Amino acid sequence: MSAALDSLLDLLDLEQIERDIFRGTSRSAVVPRVFGGQVAAQALVAAGRTVPAERAAHSLHAYFLRAGDPGAPIVYSVDRIRDGKSFTTRRVVAVQHGQPIFHLSASFQTYEDGLEHQADMPSSPDPETLPTAAEMLPRYADRFSDPGMVDRLIEARGAVDLRYVDAPPFGTVGETREPRSQVWFRTNGKLADDPLLHVCMATYVSDMTLLDSVLLAHGRGGWAVGDVVGASLDHAMWFHRPFRADEWLLYDQESPSASGGRGLGQARIYTADGRLAITVIQEGVVRVPR
């Protein structure tokens, strides 16, 4: 297991300070605010710890309300909305400095047999043939006005082996492309068998690249380059089938719309053997600096 993954697992191991109240800390991010995927993953951890282990997370819906302060702890308060025969619903509010910064609703379900169908997995190259972040990012060092950006990007993604199928937005500034992108990802090390941990880890990664497809349609390099200002607004995920976040997952992403200073990304996450594991939708602020 990499040291970065070990550090991330420590972040997800929240401190319980009351029956339904948990406290978490933050790690360094590319920008001077708490990474949204971290808050979402920690909130799901808090919700999951109040749910029987046999009930797996099947969906979450969240709103990012304020930028998080990476230097302050985050308190997660869980509201036990409903415990039904098959489904359990939880609401989580993340608070810093006395103000809510994030809201999450999550639903959990006891396993059931039912109808089965899925969208086919799109074609994609073998992830082992693609460059790692440490190999790929230095190629684009001249695209960043901040000389330390490449090192910060590599450090921020140290817990996850994330590999772009095509050049990322900051690699094709000024070139408009189809608003679609693919990345393969898995954790940089083996995880325990706890299904909640794998779901939370996928939630963490899901906020890293989903809005890339918005940028590709307009030839923009993104927040790391500085030609747009962006932030996540809301995030939704549906977990369809079991998966492991320490095995290769294909994140197939596209953007159907951008308007009003916002961009929408939608995606499907597949296991390497073609099973549709997760559907993700996110809207974010995407503004062009004046």
MARDONU-602597 format. One line per field, with one value per residue (C-alpha): x negated, y, z negated; chain. Coordinates in pm, 1 decimal, padded with zeros to 6 digits. Each point is the difference from the previous one (the first is absolute). Example, Ala and Ser with C-alpha at 12.3 -4.5 7.8 and 13.67 -1.06 7.14 Angstrom:
px	(-01230.0	-00137.0)
py	(-00450.0	00344.0)
pz	(-00780.0	00066.0)
kette	(A	A)
// end
This chain:
px	(00000.0	-00129.2	-00055.7	00249.3	00269.8	-00073.7	00044.8	00329.7	00130.1	-00083.0	00210.0	00294.1	-00027.5	00208.0	-00008.3	00336.6	00067.0	00370.5	00248.0	00067.5	-00274.0	-00340.0	-00307.0	-00243.7	-00310.9	-00122.1	-00301.0	-00180.1	00175.7	-00087.1	00193.9	00014.7	00328.5	00117.7	00030.6	00368.9	-00049.9	-00152.5	00301.2	00242.7	-00192.8	-00026.8	00370.9	00082.5	-00226.0	00191.7	00335.5	-00116.0	-00116.3	00359.6	00134.4	-00005.5	-00290.3	00230.1	00158.2	-00218.8	-00001.4	00196.0	00023.6	-00106.6	00107.6	-00208.9	-00041.4	-00324.3	00100.0	-00322.6	-00369.8	-00153.5	-00292.3	-00278.5	-00150.7	00308.3	00175.7	00331.7	00286.8	00249.8	00344.3	00214.7	00380.1	00162.7	00284.6	00144.9	-00069.7	00237.6	00026.8	-00225.1	-00131.4	-00178.2	-00026.3	-00248.3	-00062.4	-00341.7	-00097.0	-00369.2	-00080.5	-00304.5	-00026.9	00366.6	00126.5	00111.2	-00237.5	00156.8	00327.0	00033.6	00298.6	-00086.0	00208.7	-00098.0	00170.9	00004.3	-00105.4	00287.4	00028.8	00173.2	00008.0	-00341.3	-00125.0	-00270.1	-00153.8	-00295.2	-00349.0	-00161.4	-00328.5	-00314.3	-00368.6	-00156.4	-00080.4	-00339.7	-00100.7	00078.5	-00242.3	00025.8	00052.4	-00369.6	-00086.9	00267.3	00018.8	-00361.7	00063.9	00233.2	-00208.5	-00021.0	00380.4	00010.0	-00092.1	-00077.8	-00318.9	00103.8	00334.7	-00126.9	-00143.8	00322.3	00212.6	-00216.7	00010.5	00377.7	00054.7	-00261.0	00257.4	00156.3	-00149.9	00199.0	-00080.8	00145.8	00094.2	-00048.3	-00177.3	00157.4	00146.2	-00323.6	-00176.0	00214.0	00065.7	00153.2	00111.6	00371.8	00087.0	00306.0	00121.6	-00097.8	-00291.5	-00107.6	-00229.7	-00088.3	-00056.4	-00073.0	-00152.9	-00377.5	00018.6	00232.2	00303.9	00182.8	00310.0	00251.1	00246.2	00065.1	-00370.2	-00002.4	00313.6	-00149.5	-00327.0	00184.6	00194.3	-00330.1	-00138.5	00325.4	-00052.9	-00347.7	00070.3	00374.8	00014.6	-00295.1	00242.0	00154.3	-00342.3	-00086.6	00296.3	-00139.4	-00375.4	-00048.1	-00277.1	00181.4	-00047.7	-00358.4	-00087.9	00206.8	00208.9	00323.6	00126.2	00179.6	00153.4	00233.7	00362.2	00177.8	-00081.8	00205.9	-00103.4	00182.6	-00181.7	00139.0	-00227.4	-00281.5	-00352.1	-00342.8	-00168.0	-00342.1	00064.7	00014.8	00317.1	00080.8	00147.0	00179.2	00102.3	00186.2	00161.2	00346.7	00026.0	-00173.4	00190.0	00054.5	-00349.7	00057.3	-00106.9	00155.9	-00194.4	00144.4	-00185.7	00005.2	-00259.4	-00067.7	-00204.0	-00277.5	00217.4	00279.8	00249.7	00168.7	-00080.9	00090.5	00180.8	-00113.0	00142.7	-00153.3	00055.3	-00264.9	-00071.8	-00205.1	-00073.3	-00241.9	-00205.7	00053.3)
py	(00000.0	00347.0	00257.2	00229.2	-00269.2	-00070.5	00372.7	00008.0	-00300.9	00184.5	00294.7	-00230.3	-00156.4	00268.5	00063.9	-00065.4	00269.4	-00072.0	-00269.4	00163.2	00264.4	-00055.6	00211.8	-00006.3	00181.3	00098.3	-00057.5	00234.9	00069.3	00159.4	00315.8	00166.8	-00156.5	-00344.0	-00240.4	-00068.9	-00372.6	-00020.2	00164.8	-00221.8	-00315.9	00094.4	00083.7	-00340.0	-00164.6	00181.3	-00109.3	-00357.1	-00037.2	00044.0	-00270.4	-00381.3	-00153.7	-00217.4	00309.1	00131.6	00358.5	00020.8	00377.2	00341.3	00354.6	00292.0	00377.0	00190.2	00314.4	00176.8	-00045.0	-00207.7	00121.9	-00263.7	00123.9	-00063.8	-00323.5	-00090.0	-00118.5	-00239.7	-00022.5	-00296.3	00009.2	-00346.0	00080.9	-00349.4	-00364.5	-00208.5	-00372.7	00022.9	00357.0	00232.4	00375.6	00236.8	00373.7	00146.0	00363.8	00092.3	00307.5	00225.4	00322.3	-00034.2	-00008.4	-00288.6	-00057.8	-00318.1	-00194.5	-00370.1	-00231.2	-00367.5	-00314.8	-00355.5	-00326.1	-00363.3	-00219.1	-00115.7	-00206.2	00178.9	00085.9	00037.7	00205.2	00260.8	00230.0	-00154.5	00104.0	00226.1	-00093.9	00116.7	-00095.7	-00221.8	00228.6	-00164.9	00149.2	00358.3	00238.0	00054.0	00350.7	00022.6	-00084.7	00212.9	00324.5	00121.2	00003.2	00295.7	00196.2	00296.4	00034.5	00107.7	00352.0	-00138.2	-00209.2	-00205.8	-00108.3	-00326.5	-00113.3	00095.7	-00191.2	-00309.6	00025.3	00056.2	-00316.0	-00210.1	-00232.0	-00083.5	-00132.8	00212.0	-00031.3	00214.8	-00179.2	00323.0	00324.8	00185.7	00351.1	00172.9	-00198.7	00133.2	00364.8	00181.4	-00320.7	-00075.5	-00367.8	-00215.9	00057.3	-00347.9	-00144.7	-00329.5	-00083.9	-00329.6	-00000.4	-00221.2	00061.5	-00019.1	-00305.2	-00271.1	00089.6	-00194.2	-00191.2	00242.5	00091.7	00344.3	00083.9	-00077.2	00208.8	00292.6	-00024.4	00010.7	00301.5	00170.3	-00057.9	00088.4	00373.4	00011.3	00006.7	00003.9	00358.7	-00052.1	-00069.6	00346.9	00158.0	-00211.7	00135.0	00353.2	-00050.8	00102.7	-00136.6	00027.7	00134.3	-00122.9	00205.4	00299.8	00056.1	-00088.5	00029.5	-00309.2	-00172.7	-00293.4	00092.1	-00332.0	-00366.4	-00317.3	-00365.4	-00329.0	-00319.7	-00280.3	-00298.7	-00103.4	00108.2	00045.1	00340.6	-00168.0	-00163.7	00186.1	00201.2	00188.0	00348.2	00088.7	00368.7	00244.9	00343.9	00046.0	00370.8	00317.3	00325.9	00277.5	-00029.5	-00369.6	-00323.8	-00345.9	-00324.5	-00348.9	-00328.4	-00375.6	-00200.8	-00355.1	-00284.0	-00134.7	-00300.1	00227.5	00019.8	00339.0	00082.3	00368.8	00288.4	00354.8	00344.7	00328.9	00367.8	00258.2	00369.2	00058.3	00369.1	00173.7	00266.2	00351.3)
pz	(00000.0	00088.0	-00273.6	00175.5	-00006.5	-00364.2	-00071.3	00189.7	-00191.7	-00322.4	00123.9	00064.9	-00346.0	-00170.3	-00372.3	-00165.6	-00259.5	-00069.4	00105.7	00337.9	00013.0	00160.6	00056.0	00291.2	00113.1	00347.7	00221.9	00236.1	00329.4	00332.5	-00089.7	-00345.6	-00106.1	-00106.1	00293.2	00060.6	00048.4	-00345.4	-00166.8	00191.4	-00089.2	-00367.7	-00017.3	00148.2	-00258.0	-00275.3	00143.4	00051.3	-00357.9	-00119.2	00234.7	-00043.1	00192.8	00210.9	00156.5	00281.3	00127.2	00324.8	00056.0	-00122.9	00081.9	-00122.9	00013.7	-00049.3	-00190.5	-00097.0	00064.1	-00276.9	-00210.3	00022.7	-00326.5	-00213.5	-00102.9	00162.1	-00219.4	00158.2	-00159.1	00107.3	-00004.3	-00002.7	00237.0	00046.0	-00072.9	00209.4	00071.6	00307.6	00015.9	-00241.2	00058.6	-00158.4	00024.2	-00084.0	-00056.1	00004.8	-00210.7	-00033.4	-00201.6	-00097.2	00360.2	00222.1	00292.4	00142.5	-00008.0	00084.7	00027.7	00034.7	00032.0	-00089.7	00095.4	-00102.5	00295.5	00222.4	00319.3	00287.9	00369.7	00164.9	00296.1	00058.3	00260.0	00178.4	-00100.6	00263.9	00160.1	-00177.5	00001.9	-00263.4	-00297.8	-00040.6	00337.6	-00109.9	-00177.4	-00374.5	-00139.9	-00088.4	00361.5	00167.8	-00199.0	00048.0	00376.5	-00054.7	-00251.5	00239.8	00000.3	-00365.1	-00109.2	-00347.9	00022.5	-00302.2	00149.3	00149.5	-00333.2	-00181.7	00251.0	-00035.7	-00379.5	-00010.9	00207.2	-00175.2	-00159.6	00336.1	00322.5	00248.9	00370.0	00279.2	00322.1	00200.3	-00082.5	-00296.1	00047.7	-00101.7	00270.7	00284.5	-00089.5	00296.5	00172.5	-00011.5	-00022.1	-00042.5	-00358.5	-00110.6	-00196.8	-00152.2	-00287.9	-00164.6	-00374.5	-00297.9	-00340.1	-00035.9	-00221.8	-00124.2	-00210.2	-00269.3	00108.7	-00159.7	00282.7	-00153.5	00027.2	00374.1	00056.9	-00195.8	00191.2	00334.5	-00129.7	-00078.8	00350.1	00178.2	-00065.6	00156.8	00373.9	00067.4	00126.0	00237.7	00282.6	-00042.3	00048.2	00304.5	00196.0	-00033.5	00019.0	-00361.2	-00218.3	-00329.9	-00350.0	-00023.3	00309.1	-00107.0	00312.5	-00182.0	-00356.1	-00119.8	-00300.3	-00053.5	-00068.4	-00040.0	00042.6	00033.2	00020.9	00040.0	-00092.2	00215.3	-00051.9	-00235.9	00095.0	-00148.9	00010.4	-00014.4	00338.1	00332.2	00061.4	00321.6	-00054.5	00326.6	-00017.9	00220.9	-00018.6	00153.2	-00085.2	-00118.3	-00054.8	-00251.7	-00144.5	-00076.7	00164.4	-00031.6	00000.4	00006.6	-00009.2	-00036.6	-00187.3	00117.1	-00142.7	00222.2	00092.7	00127.9	-00286.7	-00047.6	-00362.0	-00047.7	00168.7	-00087.8	00075.9	-00110.9	00071.3	-00071.5	00033.9	00317.4	00049.0	00235.1	-00186.9	00132.9)
kette	(A	A	A	A	A	A	A	A	A	A	A	A	A	A	A	A	A	A	A	A	A	A	A	A	A	A	A	A	A	A	A	A	A	A	A	A	A	A	A	A	A	A	A	A	A	A	A	A	A	A	A	A	A	A	A	A	A	A	A	A	A	A	A	A	A	A	A	A	A	A	A	A	A	A	A	A	A	A	A	A	A	A	A	A	A	A	A	A	A	A	A	A	A	A	A	A	A	A	A	A	A	A	A	A	A	A	A	A	A	A	A	A	A	A	A	A	A	A	A	A	A	A	A	A	A	A	A	A	A	A	A	A	A	A	A	A	A	A	A	A	A	A	A	A	A	A	A	A	A	A	A	A	A	A	A	A	A	A	A	A	A	A	A	A	A	A	A	A	A	A	A	A	A	A	A	A	A	A	A	A	A	A	A	A	A	A	A	A	A	A	A	A	A	A	A	A	A	A	A	A	A	A	A	A	A	A	A	A	A	A	A	A	A	A	A	A	A	A	A	A	A	A	A	A	A	A	A	A	A	A	A	A	A	A	A	A	A	A	A	A	A	A	A	A	A	A	A	A	A	A	A	A	A	A	A	A	A	A	A	A	A	A	A	A	A	A	A	A	A	A	A	A	A	A	A	A	A	A	A	A	A	A	A	A	A	A	A	A	A	A)
// end
